[in-house]
């Protein structure tokens, strides 16, 4: 997979995460003290953050390899 494709995936995931976060603040469960702990939306946000981090690490690895080749 190319760096451009990986970056596009990161951008798409960031957009998806932003949309989920906007909804998150309006949920009834958010008004509870431990709402984030039991919230499925919060779990989805954490999963998206993990995917984004993995893809960003791949991009860093690939750009590092390109810099070494030059």
C-alpha positions in Angstrom: 0.0 0.0 0.0 1.3 3.4 -0.9 1.9 6.3 1.5 -0.8 8.3 -0.2 -3.4 5.4 0.3 -2.4 5.1 3.9 -2.8 8.8 4.5 -6.2 8.8 2.8 -7.2 6.0 5.2 -6.0 8.0 8.1 -7.9 11.1 6.9 -11.1 9.0 6.5 -10.8 7.5 9.9 -10.2 11.0 11.4 -13.4 12.2 9.8 -15.3 9.2 11.0 -13.9 9.7 14.5 -14.9 13.4 14.5 -18.4 12.5 13.6 -18.6 9.9 16.4 -17.2 12.4 18.9 -19.8 15.0 18.0 -22.6 12.4 18.7 -20.8 11.3 21.9 -21.3 14.6 23.7 -25.1 14.5 23.1 -25.7 11.0 24.5 -27.7 10.6 27.7 -25.0 8.2 29.1 -22.5 11.1 28.9 -24.2 12.9 31.8 -23.4 10.0 34.2 -20.2 10.0 36.2 -18.9 6.7 34.7 -20.6 7.2 31.4 -17.5 6.9 29.3 -16.5 3.6 30.9 -19.7 1.9 29.8 -20.3 3.8 26.6 -20.2 1.8 23.3 -19.5 5.0 21.4 -16.4 5.7 23.5 -15.2 2.2 22.7 -15.6 2.9 19.0 -13.6 6.1 19.4 -10.8 4.3 21.1 -10.8 1.6 18.3 -10.6 4.3 15.7 -7.8 6.0 17.6 -5.9 2.7 17.6 -6.4 2.1 13.9 -5.2 5.7 13.1 -2.1 5.2 15.3 -1.3 2.0 13.5 -1.7 3.6 10.1 0.4 6.6 11.1 3.1 4.3 12.3 3.1 2.5 8.9 3.3 5.9 7.1 6.3 6.9 9.3 8.0 3.6 8.6 7.5 4.0 4.8 8.6 7.6 4.8 11.7 6.7 6.9 12.6 4.0 4.4 12.2 6.5 1.5 14.5 9.0 3.2 17.1 6.3 3.8 17.0 5.4 0.0 17.7 9.0 -1.0 
